[in-house]
């Protein structure tokens, strides 16, 4: 009976392994063809006359687009959705560039409309993104999307893996010698390291995750070779925590069995700094135009609510450690420092909270009535958009720290000051005021060392969700 069940599970695994990429490819092709047709309609509506590409492009465009999706490895490798979207964004961009090159070389009945290509890129990327979200949800309901995995090791490394990738895989169980690991309260323990071969024979899976960085090199290699004959894929999690991995590439020498991991300091390259600045000017300019009515209304309410100026302009630490004037709407009373000192003197528990977080997360006596509202939705920080346009700040970056916090920042200061601070950042979307000061420093350092433009885009979208979803302070 057990043998029959294992055979059925193996067939189910093979079915998922081969069927899922085929379904994804077919649906992606339909989305691309649909995006092309929709782009023809949109381009005609914008330009004012019909756009008729040569008949060749009704075949060539989907072929080029799908080729880029294939090269981006979007059909077998499991990723978190943000990384998946990044791959689709790059593949869509490269697809349009390759279409432009082919159009220039082939000269098939005149150049393609640039407006048409812009709509193909726009509808293609967003169509693929929403399609993948929908398919992931549907496949998960049917048990098709998730890949069955067994994780060897159930320590802190395995906990991080489950937190990051747990929703995209079906965890059959853990192989672990220590039976008191916290993960084993939520997932089955299949046995110890010594039983790994028997466990894999009894529980057929496509992939095994080696989350055992604490083992010696010899033990990890021996474990790898014991596991490999039973599965299609073995994934290893190395002990590289703390090293920048966002811009890492692998270099291999098969002759010498050598693996080199090369990291790139992206913000040290002029081209990337110019790209980040261009993004700030383009997107920041559009944001400034859109929020102008909010700025005007907020300024009037502040003036009517309490005495004092509309803006609270304070010095912050900027790029290369130089101070700059950071613009904010005033959300506190003009004598806020005196109010704070009196409050901390009378509330010792608040003194401890202030020391730990450099904020009062509950009721803050310094904040005005209008201030409570604009701080809740981060409206007080909207004037910083003018800092962005000036170049003192970026849309996304490290937190703008106070000059008096230099000593607390310590060794993180040179890294954080490699770029300008941001209106929002990684710490903003990772807990905001619930993150301790030391945690913010680690996040800001990680952001700078792992910078890429896609990360900025993701953080901007997450910021909208965070600001609308919960209190800012």
LOTIPA-893136 format. One record per residue (C-alpha): y, x, z; residue number from 1; chain; residue in one letter. Coordinates in Angstrom, 2 decimals, padded with zeros to 5 digits, always signed. Layout:
% residues N
ATOM       yy       xx       zz  romi  vexpa  vogu
ATOM        Y        X        Z   NUM      A     A
...
% end
This chain:
% residues 473
ATOM       yy       xx       zz  romi  vexpa  vogu
ATOM  +000.00  +000.00  +000.00     1      A     X
ATOM  +002.40  +002.84  +000.93     2      A     X
ATOM  +001.55  +004.58  -002.34     3      A     X
ATOM  +002.38  +001.46  -004.35     4      A     X
ATOM  +005.65  +001.04  -002.48     5      A     X
ATOM  +006.60  +004.67  -003.17     6      A     X
ATOM  +005.83  +004.18  -006.87     7      A     X
ATOM  +008.07  +001.10  -006.98     8      A     X
ATOM  +010.85  +003.01  -005.22     9      A     X
ATOM  +010.50  +005.87  -007.71    10      A     X
ATOM  +010.78  +003.44  -010.64    11      A     X
ATOM  +013.83  +001.83  -009.02    12      A     X
ATOM  +015.42  +005.25  -008.63    13      A     X
ATOM  +014.70  +006.21  -012.25    14      A     X
ATOM  +015.99  +002.83  -013.44    15      A     X
ATOM  +019.27  +003.31  -011.54    16      A     X
ATOM  +019.55  +006.94  -012.66    17      A     X
ATOM  +019.35  +006.14  -016.37    18      A     X
ATOM  +020.65  +002.56  -016.52    19      A     X
ATOM  +023.91  +003.01  -014.62    20      A     X
ATOM  +025.43  +005.65  -016.97    21      A     X
ATOM  +024.44  +003.55  -020.02    22      A     X
ATOM  +026.11  +000.43  -018.61    23      A     X
ATOM  +029.21  +002.42  -017.62    24      A     X
ATOM  +029.46  +003.96  -021.09    25      A     X
ATOM  +029.13  +000.61  -022.88    26      A     X
ATOM  +031.69  -001.12  -020.66    27      A     X
ATOM  +034.07  +001.86  -020.96    28      A     X
ATOM  +033.78  +001.64  -024.75    29      A     X
ATOM  +034.61  -002.08  -024.65    30      A     X
ATOM  +037.63  -001.37  -022.42    31      A     X
ATOM  +038.89  +001.35  -024.77    32      A     X
ATOM  +038.51  -000.92  -027.81    33      A     X
ATOM  +040.25  -003.71  -025.91    34      A     X
ATOM  +043.06  -001.35  -024.91    35      A     X
ATOM  +043.50  -000.39  -028.56    36      A     X
ATOM  +043.81  -004.02  -029.66    37      A     X
ATOM  +046.15  -004.85  -026.79    38      A     X
ATOM  +048.28  -001.81  -027.65    39      A     X
ATOM  +048.69  -003.06  -031.22    40      A     X
ATOM  +050.07  -006.36  -029.90    41      A     X
ATOM  +052.33  -004.66  -027.32    42      A     X
ATOM  +053.67  -002.12  -029.82    43      A     X
ATOM  +054.43  -004.91  -032.31    44      A     X
ATOM  +056.27  -006.86  -029.58    45      A     X
ATOM  +058.36  -003.83  -028.53    46      A     X
ATOM  +059.05  -002.35  -031.97    47      A     X
ATOM  +059.62  -005.67  -033.66    48      A     X
ATOM  +057.25  -005.26  -036.58    49      A     X
ATOM  +053.50  -005.00  -037.14    50      A     X
ATOM  +051.67  -001.73  -036.47    51      A     X
ATOM  +048.70  -001.18  -038.77    52      A     X
ATOM  +046.83  +002.08  -038.18    53      A     X
ATOM  +044.50  +003.23  -040.99    54      A     X
ATOM  +041.00  +001.78  -040.82    55      A     X
ATOM  +039.60  +005.22  -039.93    56      A     X
ATOM  +041.28  +005.07  -036.53    57      A     X
ATOM  +039.41  +001.93  -035.50    58      A     X
ATOM  +036.37  +004.22  -035.25    59      A     X
ATOM  +037.93  +007.63  -034.65    60      A     X
ATOM  +040.17  +006.62  -031.74    61      A     X
ATOM  +037.34  +005.19  -029.57    62      A     X
ATOM  +035.15  +008.20  -030.46    63      A     X
ATOM  +037.80  +010.70  -029.35    64      A     X
ATOM  +038.60  +008.72  -026.22    65      A     X
ATOM  +034.96  +008.36  -025.19    66      A     X
ATOM  +034.28  +012.04  -025.93    67      A     X
ATOM  +036.94  +013.01  -023.39    68      A     X
ATOM  +035.42  +010.65  -020.82    69      A     X
ATOM  +032.03  +012.28  -021.40    70      A     X
ATOM  +033.44  +015.79  -021.02    71      A     X
ATOM  +035.11  +014.71  -017.75    72      A     X
ATOM  +031.65  +014.03  -016.24    73      A     X
ATOM  +032.42  +010.41  -015.35    74      A     X
ATOM  +028.93  +008.97  -015.69    75      A     X
ATOM  +026.59  +010.71  -013.25    76      A     X
ATOM  +028.46  +012.59  -010.54    77      A     X
ATOM  +029.43  +010.48  -007.50    78      A     X
ATOM  +032.99  +010.96  -006.30    79      A     X
ATOM  +035.46  +009.30  -003.99    80      A     X
ATOM  +037.57  +006.80  -005.94    81      A     X
ATOM  +040.78  +008.85  -005.82    82      A     X
ATOM  +039.00  +011.83  -007.38    83      A     X
ATOM  +037.37  +009.50  -009.89    84      A     X
ATOM  +040.80  +008.14  -010.85    85      A     X
ATOM  +042.15  +011.68  -011.20    86      A     X
ATOM  +039.36  +012.53  -013.64    87      A     X
ATOM  +040.04  +009.36  -015.64    88      A     X
ATOM  +043.77  +010.09  -015.70    89      A     X
ATOM  +043.20  +013.59  -017.09    90      A     X
ATOM  +040.58  +012.38  -019.57    91      A     X
ATOM  +042.92  +009.63  -020.82    92      A     X
ATOM  +045.77  +012.11  -021.22    93      A     X
ATOM  +043.59  +014.63  -023.08    94      A     X
ATOM  +042.27  +011.81  -025.26    95      A     X
ATOM  +045.80  +010.90  -026.41    96      A     X
ATOM  +046.63  +014.57  -027.03    97      A     X
ATOM  +043.47  +015.02  -029.10    98      A     X
ATOM  +044.31  +011.85  -031.07    99      A     X
ATOM  +047.78  +013.25  -031.82   100      A     X
ATOM  +046.24  +016.54  -033.02   101      A     X
ATOM  +043.70  +014.77  -035.24   102      A     X
ATOM  +046.43  +012.53  -036.61   103      A     X
ATOM  +048.51  +015.58  -037.52   104      A     X
ATOM  +045.59  +017.39  -039.15   105      A     X
ATOM  +044.02  +014.47  -041.05   106      A     X
ATOM  +047.19  +012.73  -042.35   107      A     X
ATOM  +045.29  +009.48  -042.79   108      A     X
ATOM  +047.91  +007.17  -044.22   109      A     X
ATOM  +050.92  +008.31  -042.18   110      A     X
ATOM  +051.38  +009.22  -038.49   111      A     X
ATOM  +050.33  +006.82  -035.77   112      A     X
ATOM  +053.11  +005.02  -033.94   113      A     X
ATOM  +054.06  +006.92  -030.78   114      A     X
ATOM  +054.72  +003.59  -029.05   115      A     X
ATOM  +051.20  +002.50  -029.95   116      A     X
ATOM  +049.73  +005.72  -028.50   117      A     X
ATOM  +051.77  +005.32  -025.30   118      A     X
ATOM  +050.34  +001.83  -024.83   119      A     X
ATOM  +046.81  +003.09  -025.57   120      A     X
ATOM  +047.21  +005.66  -022.81   121      A     X
ATOM  +048.68  +003.11  -020.39   122      A     X
ATOM  +046.21  +000.28  -021.03   123      A     X
ATOM  +043.31  +002.68  -021.41   124      A     X
ATOM  +043.75  +004.41  -018.06   125      A     X
ATOM  +044.53  +001.31  -016.00   126      A     X
ATOM  +041.88  -000.71  -017.79   127      A     X
ATOM  +039.25  +001.94  -017.02   128      A     X
ATOM  +040.44  +002.24  -013.42   129      A     X
ATOM  +040.21  -001.48  -012.66   130      A     X
ATOM  +036.95  -001.76  -014.60   131      A     X
ATOM  +035.38  +001.02  -012.49   132      A     X
ATOM  +036.59  -000.61  -009.27   133      A     X
ATOM  +035.06  -003.90  -010.36   134      A     X
ATOM  +031.79  -002.30  -011.50   135      A     X
ATOM  +031.51  -000.26  -008.32   136      A     X
ATOM  +031.86  -003.44  -006.28   137      A     X
ATOM  +029.38  -005.34  -008.48   138      A     X
ATOM  +026.85  -002.53  -008.67   139      A     X
ATOM  +027.03  -002.03  -004.92   140      A     X
ATOM  +026.20  -005.71  -004.41   141      A     X
ATOM  +023.20  -005.34  -006.72   142      A     X
ATOM  +022.11  -002.04  -005.20   143      A     X
ATOM  +022.56  -000.24  -008.51   144      A     X
ATOM  +025.67  +001.84  -007.89   145      A     X
ATOM  +024.52  +003.73  -004.84   146      A     X
ATOM  +022.30  +006.78  -005.13   147      A     X
ATOM  +019.56  +007.16  -002.52   148      A     X
ATOM  +020.01  +010.40  -000.60   149      A     X
ATOM  +018.44  +012.14  +002.35   150      A     X
ATOM  +020.73  +014.32  +004.46   151      A     X
ATOM  +019.31  +017.40  +006.14   152      A     X
ATOM  +021.32  +018.06  +009.27   153      A     X
ATOM  +023.14  +015.46  +011.37   154      A     X
ATOM  +025.91  +017.50  +013.00   155      A     X
ATOM  +029.67  +017.45  +012.49   156      A     X
ATOM  +029.37  +018.53  +008.85   157      A     X
ATOM  +027.11  +015.56  +008.11   158      A     X
ATOM  +029.57  +013.27  +009.89   159      A     X
ATOM  +032.33  +014.44  +007.55   160      A     X
ATOM  +030.10  +013.83  +004.53   161      A     X
ATOM  +029.25  +010.29  +005.66   162      A     X
ATOM  +032.92  +009.53  +006.31   163      A     X
ATOM  +033.96  +010.78  +002.84   164      A     X
ATOM  +031.04  +009.70  +000.63   165      A     X
ATOM  +029.02  +007.22  +002.70   166      A     X
ATOM  +030.23  +004.17  +000.77   167      A     X
ATOM  +028.97  +005.58  -002.53   168      A     X
ATOM  +025.45  +006.52  -001.48   169      A     X
ATOM  +022.49  +004.86  +000.19   170      A     X
ATOM  +021.54  +007.09  +003.10   171      A     X
ATOM  +017.78  +006.77  +003.53   172      A     X
ATOM  +017.87  +008.85  +006.71   173      A     X
ATOM  +018.41  +012.24  +008.29   174      A     X
ATOM  +016.20  +015.26  +008.78   175      A     X
ATOM  +017.24  +016.78  +012.09   176      A     X
ATOM  +015.58  +018.64  +014.95   177      A     X
ATOM  +018.10  +017.58  +017.62   178      A     X
ATOM  +017.41  +013.91  +018.33   179      A     X
ATOM  +020.62  +013.27  +020.31   180      A     X
ATOM  +023.04  +013.61  +017.39   181      A     X
ATOM  +025.59  +010.72  +017.29   182      A     X
ATOM  +024.78  +009.91  +013.63   183      A     X
ATOM  +021.19  +009.13  +014.57   184      A     X
ATOM  +022.41  +006.10  +016.51   185      A     X
ATOM  +023.43  +004.48  +013.21   186      A     X
ATOM  +020.88  +005.94  +010.78   187      A     X
ATOM  +017.13  +006.59  +011.00   188      A     X
ATOM  +015.81  +010.03  +011.85   189      A     X
ATOM  +012.99  +010.77  +009.39   190      A     X
ATOM  +011.73  +013.88  +011.16   191      A     X
ATOM  +012.49  +017.54  +011.81   192      A     X
ATOM  +013.07  +020.51  +009.51   193      A     X
ATOM  +009.41  +021.52  +009.67   194      A     X
ATOM  +008.36  +018.18  +008.13   195      A     X
ATOM  +010.82  +018.15  +005.22   196      A     X
ATOM  +008.21  +018.32  +002.42   197      A     X
ATOM  +006.21  +015.39  +003.79   198      A     X
ATOM  +009.40  +013.40  +004.37   199      A     X
ATOM  +010.51  +013.82  +000.73   200      A     X
ATOM  +007.07  +012.80  -000.54   201      A     X
ATOM  +007.10  +009.66  +001.58   202      A     X
ATOM  +010.75  +008.81  +000.77   203      A     X
ATOM  +011.47  +009.50  -002.92   204      A     X
ATOM  +015.15  +010.14  -003.64   205      A     X
ATOM  +017.19  +011.73  -006.42   206      A     X
ATOM  +019.33  +013.91  -004.20   207      A     X
ATOM  +019.18  +015.80  -000.94   208      A     X
ATOM  +022.32  +016.93  +000.92   209      A     X
ATOM  +022.03  +020.18  +002.86   210      A     X
ATOM  +024.58  +019.78  +005.67   211      A     X
ATOM  +023.38  +022.79  +007.64   212      A     X
ATOM  +026.15  +025.43  +007.60   213      A     X
ATOM  +025.15  +026.44  +011.12   214      A     X
ATOM  +021.81  +027.85  +009.95   215      A     X
ATOM  +021.53  +031.49  +009.00   216      A     X
ATOM  +021.73  +032.42  +005.32   217      A     X
ATOM  +018.00  +033.17  +005.23   218      A     X
ATOM  +017.10  +029.82  +006.81   219      A     X
ATOM  +019.41  +027.91  +004.43   220      A     X
ATOM  +017.89  +029.63  +001.37   221      A     X
ATOM  +014.36  +028.97  +002.61   222      A     X
ATOM  +015.22  +025.31  +003.24   223      A     X
ATOM  +016.76  +024.99  -000.22   224      A     X
ATOM  +013.64  +026.28  -001.96   225      A     X
ATOM  +011.42  +023.99  +000.13   226      A     X
ATOM  +013.49  +020.95  -000.90   227      A     X
ATOM  +014.23  +021.67  -004.57   228      A     X
ATOM  +010.79  +020.85  -006.09   229      A     X
ATOM  +010.95  +017.25  -004.81   230      A     X
ATOM  +014.36  +016.08  -006.11   231      A     X
ATOM  +016.61  +016.22  -009.18   232      A     X
ATOM  +019.66  +017.44  -007.25   233      A     X
ATOM  +020.28  +019.48  -004.14   234      A     X
ATOM  +023.87  +019.57  -002.84   235      A     X
ATOM  +024.90  +022.24  -000.36   236      A     X
ATOM  +027.89  +021.98  +001.99   237      A     X
ATOM  +029.05  +025.54  +002.78   238      A     X
ATOM  +030.92  +026.57  +005.90   239      A     X
ATOM  +034.34  +026.91  +004.25   240      A     X
ATOM  +036.30  +024.49  +006.43   241      A     X
ATOM  +039.98  +025.42  +006.58   242      A     X
ATOM  +039.99  +027.25  +003.24   243      A     X
ATOM  +042.09  +025.55  +000.49   244      A     X
ATOM  +039.63  +023.71  -001.76   245      A     X
ATOM  +041.91  +021.42  -003.76   246      A     X
ATOM  +042.46  +024.02  -006.48   247      A     X
ATOM  +039.20  +025.94  -006.39   248      A     X
ATOM  +037.09  +027.11  -009.34   249      A     X
ATOM  +033.63  +028.66  -009.36   250      A     X
ATOM  +032.94  +031.87  -011.27   251      A     X
ATOM  +029.30  +032.80  -011.76   252      A     X
ATOM  +027.41  +035.93  -012.73   253      A     X
ATOM  +023.80  +034.97  -013.40   254      A     X
ATOM  +022.70  +038.59  -013.86   255      A     X
ATOM  +023.90  +039.60  -010.40   256      A     X
ATOM  +023.28  +036.19  -008.77   257      A     X
ATOM  +026.93  +036.27  -007.76   258      A     X
ATOM  +029.18  +033.28  -007.03   259      A     X
ATOM  +032.94  +033.72  -006.68   260      A     X
ATOM  +035.17  +030.90  -005.47   261      A     X
ATOM  +038.72  +031.40  -006.73   262      A     X
ATOM  +041.58  +029.44  -005.15   263      A     X
ATOM  +044.98  +028.93  -006.78   264      A     X
ATOM  +048.34  +028.76  -005.05   265      A     X
ATOM  +049.73  +026.13  -007.40   266      A     X
ATOM  +053.19  +025.97  -005.83   267      A     X
ATOM  +053.58  +029.70  -006.41   268      A     X
ATOM  +053.62  +029.10  -010.17   269      A     X
ATOM  +056.96  +028.36  -011.85   270      A     X
ATOM  +055.40  +025.85  -014.26   271      A     X
ATOM  +054.04  +023.76  -011.38   272      A     X
ATOM  +057.32  +023.87  -009.46   273      A     X
ATOM  +059.13  +022.69  -012.61   274      A     X
ATOM  +056.52  +019.94  -013.08   275      A     X
ATOM  +056.99  +018.74  -009.50   276      A     X
ATOM  +060.77  +018.81  -009.91   277      A     X
ATOM  +060.62  +016.87  -013.20   278      A     X
ATOM  +058.38  +014.27  -011.54   279      A     X
ATOM  +060.85  +013.93  -008.66   280      A     X
ATOM  +063.80  +013.46  -011.02   281      A     X
ATOM  +062.02  +010.96  -013.28   282      A     X
ATOM  +060.34  +008.81  -010.63   283      A     X
ATOM  +063.08  +009.38  -008.04   284      A     X
ATOM  +065.74  +008.23  -010.49   285      A     X
ATOM  +063.85  +005.00  -011.17   286      A     X
ATOM  +063.31  +004.40  -007.44   287      A     X
ATOM  +067.00  +005.01  -006.70   288      A     X
ATOM  +067.99  +002.40  -009.28   289      A     X
ATOM  +065.50  -000.16  -007.97   290      A     X
ATOM  +066.38  +000.20  -004.27   291      A     X
ATOM  +070.17  +000.16  -004.69   292      A     X
ATOM  +070.48  -003.52  -003.58   293      A     X
ATOM  +068.40  -002.76  -000.47   294      A     X
ATOM  +070.66  +000.18  +000.37   295      A     X
ATOM  +073.81  -001.93  +000.09   296      A     X
ATOM  +072.47  -004.81  +002.22   297      A     X
ATOM  +071.12  -002.43  +004.87   298      A     X
ATOM  +074.46  -000.60  +005.09   299      A     X
ATOM  +076.30  -003.89  +005.73   300      A     X
ATOM  +073.81  -005.00  +008.43   301      A     X
ATOM  +074.07  -001.68  +010.27   302      A     X
ATOM  +077.85  -001.85  +010.30   303      A     X
ATOM  +077.78  -005.41  +011.68   304      A     X
ATOM  +075.08  -004.67  +014.30   305      A     X
ATOM  +076.52  -001.79  +016.35   306      A     X
ATOM  +079.34  +000.72  +016.56   307      A     X
ATOM  +079.08  +003.97  +014.70   308      A     X
ATOM  +078.65  +005.30  +011.17   309      A     X
ATOM  +076.22  +003.78  +008.66   310      A     X
ATOM  +074.41  +007.05  +008.08   311      A     X
ATOM  +072.83  +009.50  +010.48   312      A     X
ATOM  +072.90  +012.85  +008.73   313      A     X
ATOM  +071.02  +015.55  +010.61   314      A     X
ATOM  +069.92  +019.07  +009.80   315      A     X
ATOM  +066.30  +019.63  +008.84   316      A     X
ATOM  +064.28  +022.71  +007.93   317      A     X
ATOM  +064.03  +023.05  +004.15   318      A     X
ATOM  +062.50  +025.38  +001.59   319      A     X
ATOM  +062.33  +029.06  +002.60   320      A     X
ATOM  +063.37  +028.06  +006.13   321      A     X
ATOM  +066.96  +027.18  +005.21   322      A     X
ATOM  +068.50  +024.15  +006.90   323      A     X
ATOM  +069.87  +021.22  +004.89   324      A     X
ATOM  +071.57  +017.89  +005.60   325      A     X
ATOM  +068.99  +015.07  +005.55   326      A     X
ATOM  +070.33  +011.58  +004.83   327      A     X
ATOM  +069.12  +008.59  +006.85   328      A     X
ATOM  +070.42  +005.20  +007.85   329      A     X
ATOM  +071.48  +005.14  +011.49   330      A     X
ATOM  +068.88  +003.22  +013.46   331      A     X
ATOM  +069.94  +004.27  +017.00   332      A     X
ATOM  +072.94  +003.85  +019.21   333      A     X
ATOM  +075.56  +006.60  +018.97   334      A     X
ATOM  +074.80  +007.84  +022.52   335      A     X
ATOM  +071.03  +007.93  +021.92   336      A     X
ATOM  +070.55  +011.36  +023.54   337      A     X
ATOM  +071.96  +010.13  +026.87   338      A     X
ATOM  +069.85  +006.95  +026.66   339      A     X
ATOM  +066.70  +009.01  +025.99   340      A     X
ATOM  +067.26  +011.39  +028.91   341      A     X
ATOM  +067.80  +008.50  +031.33   342      A     X
ATOM  +064.73  +006.69  +030.03   343      A     X
ATOM  +062.47  +009.75  +030.31   344      A     X
ATOM  +063.76  +010.43  +033.80   345      A     X
ATOM  +062.83  +006.93  +034.93   346      A     X
ATOM  +059.52  +006.71  +032.99   347      A     X
ATOM  +057.27  +009.77  +033.58   348      A     X
ATOM  +054.52  +008.35  +031.32   349      A     X
ATOM  +057.03  +008.25  +028.45   350      A     X
ATOM  +057.88  +011.91  +029.14   351      A     X
ATOM  +054.24  +012.88  +028.52   352      A     X
ATOM  +054.15  +010.84  +025.29   353      A     X
ATOM  +057.38  +012.47  +024.09   354      A     X
ATOM  +056.02  +015.95  +024.82   355      A     X
ATOM  +052.79  +015.25  +022.90   356      A     X
ATOM  +054.09  +013.31  +019.89   357      A     X
ATOM  +057.83  +014.05  +019.81   358      A     X
ATOM  +058.23  +010.27  +019.44   359      A     X
ATOM  +058.20  +007.12  +021.56   360      A     X
ATOM  +055.60  +004.98  +019.86   361      A     X
ATOM  +056.28  +001.85  +021.90   362      A     X
ATOM  +059.63  +000.33  +022.80   363      A     X
ATOM  +062.37  +002.91  +022.23   364      A     X
ATOM  +065.59  +002.06  +024.12   365      A     X
ATOM  +067.67  +004.15  +021.71   366      A     X
ATOM  +066.90  +001.88  +018.71   367      A     X
ATOM  +069.30  -000.91  +017.68   368      A     X
ATOM  +068.24  -004.41  +016.63   369      A     X
ATOM  +068.62  -003.65  +012.93   370      A     X
ATOM  +067.12  -000.24  +013.60   371      A     X
ATOM  +063.83  -001.78  +014.75   372      A     X
ATOM  +063.47  -003.59  +011.43   373      A     X
ATOM  +064.46  -000.73  +009.13   374      A     X
ATOM  +062.28  +001.76  +011.05   375      A     X
ATOM  +059.31  -000.60  +010.92   376      A     X
ATOM  +059.36  -000.55  +007.11   377      A     X
ATOM  +060.82  +002.99  +006.77   378      A     X
ATOM  +064.00  +001.59  +005.20   379      A     X
ATOM  +065.98  +004.03  +007.34   380      A     X
ATOM  +064.53  +006.86  +005.25   381      A     X
ATOM  +065.47  +005.40  +001.85   382      A     X
ATOM  +068.79  +007.36  +001.59   383      A     X
ATOM  +066.63  +010.48  +001.38   384      A     X
ATOM  +066.15  +009.54  -002.28   385      A     X
ATOM  +069.55  +011.23  -002.81   386      A     X
ATOM  +068.17  +014.37  -001.14   387      A     X
ATOM  +065.37  +014.21  -003.68   388      A     X
ATOM  +067.78  +013.94  -006.62   389      A     X
ATOM  +069.82  +016.85  -005.21   390      A     X
ATOM  +066.70  +019.00  -004.90   391      A     X
ATOM  +066.76  +019.39  -001.10   392      A     X
ATOM  +063.66  +017.21  -000.78   393      A     X
ATOM  +060.76  +015.92  -002.86   394      A     X
ATOM  +059.18  +012.48  -003.07   395      A     X
ATOM  +056.05  +013.97  -001.49   396      A     X
ATOM  +055.91  +017.04  +000.70   397      A     X
ATOM  +055.66  +018.31  +004.28   398      A     X
ATOM  +057.50  +016.49  +007.03   399      A     X
ATOM  +061.21  +017.43  +007.32   400      A     X
ATOM  +061.11  +019.19  +010.70   401      A     X
ATOM  +064.01  +019.60  +013.10   402      A     X
ATOM  +065.51  +023.10  +013.56   403      A     X
ATOM  +064.64  +022.94  +017.29   404      A     X
ATOM  +060.95  +022.58  +016.33   405      A     X
ATOM  +060.74  +026.05  +014.74   406      A     X
ATOM  +059.11  +027.58  +017.80   407      A     X
ATOM  +056.54  +024.78  +018.01   408      A     X
ATOM  +055.71  +025.12  +014.31   409      A     X
ATOM  +054.91  +028.78  +014.85   410      A     X
ATOM  +052.67  +030.47  +012.26   411      A     X
ATOM  +052.64  +027.34  +010.07   412      A     X
ATOM  +056.35  +027.77  +009.22   413      A     X
ATOM  +055.99  +030.24  +006.28   414      A     X
ATOM  +053.40  +028.02  +004.60   415      A     X
ATOM  +055.25  +024.73  +005.16   416      A     X
ATOM  +058.51  +026.28  +003.90   417      A     X
ATOM  +056.94  +027.30  +000.59   418      A     X
ATOM  +058.18  +023.97  -000.78   419      A     X
ATOM  +060.83  +021.38  +000.00   420      A     X
ATOM  +060.00  +018.64  +002.54   421      A     X
ATOM  +059.12  +015.16  +001.32   422      A     X
ATOM  +060.18  +011.56  +001.87   423      A     X
ATOM  +056.50  +010.91  +002.47   424      A     X
ATOM  +053.49  +013.14  +002.86   425      A     X
ATOM  +049.90  +013.52  +003.88   426      A     X
ATOM  +050.67  +012.91  +007.56   427      A     X
ATOM  +052.47  +009.68  +006.66   428      A     X
ATOM  +049.31  +008.16  +005.17   429      A     X
ATOM  +046.94  +009.60  +007.78   430      A     X
ATOM  +048.08  +007.95  +010.97   431      A     X
ATOM  +051.85  +008.48  +011.02   432      A     X
ATOM  +053.05  +008.42  +014.66   433      A     X
ATOM  +049.43  +008.31  +015.88   434      A     X
ATOM  +048.98  +011.90  +014.66   435      A     X
ATOM  +049.78  +014.60  +017.20   436      A     X
ATOM  +052.37  +017.24  +016.36   437      A     X
ATOM  +049.71  +019.92  +015.87   438      A     X
ATOM  +047.81  +017.55  +013.56   439      A     X
ATOM  +050.90  +017.05  +011.41   440      A     X
ATOM  +051.28  +020.81  +011.07   441      A     X
ATOM  +047.68  +021.20  +009.91   442      A     X
ATOM  +048.08  +018.35  +007.39   443      A     X
ATOM  +051.33  +019.75  +006.00   444      A     X
ATOM  +049.80  +023.21  +005.69   445      A     X
ATOM  +046.75  +021.74  +003.92   446      A     X
ATOM  +049.01  +019.78  +001.53   447      A     X
ATOM  +050.99  +022.89  +000.51   448      A     X
ATOM  +047.89  +025.04  +000.02   449      A     X
ATOM  +046.08  +022.35  -002.00   450      A     X
ATOM  +048.98  +020.88  -003.99   451      A     X
ATOM  +048.50  +019.16  -007.32   452      A     X
ATOM  +050.49  +016.43  -009.06   453      A     X
ATOM  +047.70  +013.86  -008.82   454      A     X
ATOM  +047.66  +014.28  -005.04   455      A     X
ATOM  +051.37  +013.41  -004.98   456      A     X
ATOM  +050.75  +010.26  -007.03   457      A     X
ATOM  +047.91  +009.15  -004.71   458      A     X
ATOM  +050.03  +009.74  -001.59   459      A     X
ATOM  +052.90  +007.69  -003.06   460      A     X
ATOM  +050.62  +004.70  -003.66   461      A     X
ATOM  +049.04  +005.07  -000.21   462      A     X
ATOM  +052.50  +005.18  +001.37   463      A     X
ATOM  +053.32  +001.74  +000.00   464      A     X
ATOM  +050.12  +000.38  +001.54   465      A     X
ATOM  +050.78  +002.07  +004.90   466      A     X
ATOM  +054.42  +000.97  +005.17   467      A     X
ATOM  +053.62  -002.65  +004.34   468      A     X
ATOM  +050.45  -002.67  +006.42   469      A     X
ATOM  +051.55  -001.44  +009.82   470      A     X
ATOM  +054.43  -000.20  +011.95   471      A     X
ATOM  +056.12  +003.03  +010.99   472      A     X
ATOM  +056.65  +004.09  +014.60   473      A     X
% end
